[in-house]
């Protein structure tokens, strides 16, 4: 999955330095052709008020204890937004700590009360996902909303894997490009503070090997993720529908979140949700298909045309 601990801080700084132009930083570009995009190390060090030697050591992972004031100065120089600034603080704190012992994958268990809550939300699609976005529990339409995911083995059902590797995902999501960026951003945020997490490492290694889009976005070190808003689906069962959604952290769990979708009663979107719930219920009532001999790599491995 790439470099760990202190170098995660350096990788983040390097990736974001490459995205800030001299003009954006209020500097006049020097003469000659730039070999690399973004700010030079010398320019960023000057803007942040640190020596070039110190900043170089930060990028190379040899300096792992920047003070809070240095972190804040770097965030300003890199034009980071609030979420990125907070992530930089997390990276600095993580780099300063001794390397943790390898951890076990967190529990995938979902309390029975949460499962009852999912059922009570019908016809609104809803599901519970792990910190790496494995689908751990759902109501019927919460699974059916991601068309085709129900055909995958239970252990393969993961939102990030779906948006990058399922052949129907680019057509299902109206803003597929934004969906994949948000998914990578969530995983990147986790990788910054728990780079050795086994559940994360396995998923990232798989996606790096199978999806050129994922590999490209992974190197950008974006950490933005969406917790609410609206999504438009071009669904094969019920047609086009735009739903609001809300993601909620479940306290007392190892990073699990409940994601629910909604529409105003009496609207075409609400009627489409009802139809989706009915279709999903009918599908669930049929005998389950035997996935034991299914190749789990029911996945797209080529980049999307035009991306």
Buried (B, 14 or more C-beta within 10 A) or exposed (E): BBEBBBBBBBBBBBBBBBBBBBEEBEBEEEEEEEEEEBBBBEBBBBBBEBEBEBBBBBBEBEBBEBEEEBBBBBBEBBBBEEBBBBBBBBBBBBBEEEEEEEEEBBEBEBBEEBBEBBEEBBBBBBBBBBBBBBBBBBBBBBBBBBBBBBEBEEEBBBBBBBBBBBEBBBEBBBEBEEBBBBBBBBBBBBBBBBBBBEBBBEBBEBBBEBBBBBBEBBBBBBBBBBEEEBBBBBBEBBEEBBBBBEBEEBEEBEBBBBBBBBBEEEEEBBBBBBBBBBBBBEEEEEEEEEBEEEEEEBBBEEEBEEE
